[in-house]
């Protein structure tokens, strides 16, 4: 969806689809969870952004995701644009809702 006007101050194209997701795993969006998030994003032909508290980072930046400090109970907004945007957003939603597959952590 290149060429779309960005949403004010975020760098996210206006045509991107988005979804609010509640972080429910015990440790939040920590290093391992962020790495899994990036791995999920990289499987798709899509650009992904994550926003928390007015700060937006790219969905392929482990450090950026960690800097959002999205702990348990935090809501993040995930936006995606591109050919596989819907599939990418669905995969990310599944990952977050499955607590990043971190049983017992």
Backbone torsions as a table, in degrees:
resi	resn	phi	psi	omega
1	UNK	NA	35.8	179.8
2	UNK	-62.1	152.1	-179.4
3	UNK	92.9	-13.0	178.0
4	UNK	-72.4	144.9	179.2
5	UNK	-68.6	136.1	179.9
6	UNK	-70.6	149.5	173.0
7	UNK	-69.4	138.6	-172.2
8	UNK	-46.1	119.3	171.7
9	UNK	75.3	1.3	-175.5
10	UNK	-110.2	-24.6	-173.8
11	UNK	80.8	1.0	179.3
12	UNK	-86.2	126.1	179.2
13	UNK	-59.5	144.2	-178.6
14	UNK	-58.8	-29.0	-178.7
15	UNK	-84.9	1.9	-178.4
16	UNK	-68.4	148.0	173.4
17	UNK	-92.0	151.7	-177.8
18	UNK	-146.1	162.3	179.9
19	UNK	-152.0	138.9	173.9
20	UNK	-85.1	132.5	-179.7
21	UNK	-127.5	135.4	178.0
22	UNK	-91.3	126.9	177.2
23	UNK	-78.6	118.6	-174.0
24	UNK	-119.8	-4.0	177.3
25	UNK	-76.8	159.2	-172.1
26	UNK	-62.0	-33.4	-174.6
27	UNK	-104.9	1.0	179.2
28	UNK	72.0	-157.1	-176.6
29	UNK	-87.4	69.4	-179.3
30	UNK	-87.0	-170.9	-173.1
31	UNK	-58.0	-50.3	-177.2
32	UNK	-65.6	-43.7	178.9
33	UNK	-64.0	-40.2	178.6
34	UNK	-63.8	-40.0	178.1
35	UNK	-63.6	-41.7	177.6
36	UNK	-64.7	-38.6	177.9
37	UNK	-59.7	-49.6	-179.4
38	UNK	-61.8	-42.4	178.4
39	UNK	-60.2	-40.4	178.7
40	UNK	-64.0	-45.2	-179.1
41	UNK	-61.9	-42.8	-174.3
42	UNK	-67.5	-11.2	178.0
43	UNK	-77.3	-10.9	-171.4
44	UNK	-120.4	154.5	173.6
45	UNK	-87.0	76.1	-177.6
46	UNK	-156.4	151.7	170.9
47	UNK	-99.2	138.3	-176.9
48	UNK	-129.6	140.8	176.8
49	UNK	-129.7	150.0	178.2
50	UNK	-127.4	131.8	-179.1
51	UNK	-122.7	136.9	172.6
52	UNK	-144.5	127.9	175.6
53	UNK	56.0	36.1	178.0
54	UNK	84.5	-3.8	178.0
55	UNK	-104.2	129.7	-178.3
56	UNK	-117.7	135.0	177.5
57	UNK	-130.8	160.3	176.2
58	UNK	-71.8	145.0	-178.2
59	UNK	-76.0	1.4	176.9
60	UNK	-112.1	16.7	179.8
61	UNK	-113.5	104.1	178.7
62	UNK	-58.1	-46.4	-179.7
63	UNK	-63.3	-41.6	178.5
64	UNK	-60.6	-45.1	179.3
65	UNK	-61.8	-43.0	179.7
66	UNK	-65.0	-35.1	-179.1
67	UNK	-67.3	-16.6	176.5
68	UNK	-69.9	-16.8	179.6
69	UNK	50.3	49.4	-179.1
70	UNK	-86.5	92.0	-180.0
71	UNK	-83.7	178.4	177.9
72	UNK	-55.7	135.9	179.9
73	UNK	88.4	-3.6	179.4
74	UNK	-84.6	141.7	173.9
75	UNK	-102.1	130.3	174.6
76	UNK	-114.4	154.4	173.4
77	UNK	-109.7	123.3	179.1
78	UNK	-107.5	126.8	178.7
79	UNK	-119.5	146.0	-179.8
80	UNK	-141.3	145.8	176.6
81	UNK	-141.3	149.0	178.5
82	UNK	124.7	179.1	-176.2
83	UNK	-54.8	-43.6	-176.3
84	UNK	-103.9	25.6	-175.0
85	UNK	-56.0	-46.4	-178.4
86	UNK	-64.3	-43.4	179.8
87	UNK	-65.6	-40.0	178.7
88	UNK	-63.5	-45.2	-179.9
89	UNK	-64.2	-37.8	177.7
90	UNK	-65.2	-42.6	-180.0
91	UNK	-65.6	-40.7	178.7
92	UNK	-66.1	-41.7	178.1
93	UNK	-59.3	-46.0	178.9
94	UNK	-61.4	-42.3	179.9
95	UNK	-62.1	-48.0	-179.4
96	UNK	-65.1	-44.5	-178.4
97	UNK	-68.5	-21.6	177.3
98	UNK	-90.8	13.2	-179.6
99	UNK	59.1	35.2	179.5
100	UNK	59.2	25.1	179.9
101	UNK	55.4	36.3	-178.7
102	UNK	-105.2	70.7	179.1
103	UNK	-64.3	133.1	175.8
104	UNK	77.8	2.5	179.9
105	UNK	-103.6	NA	NA
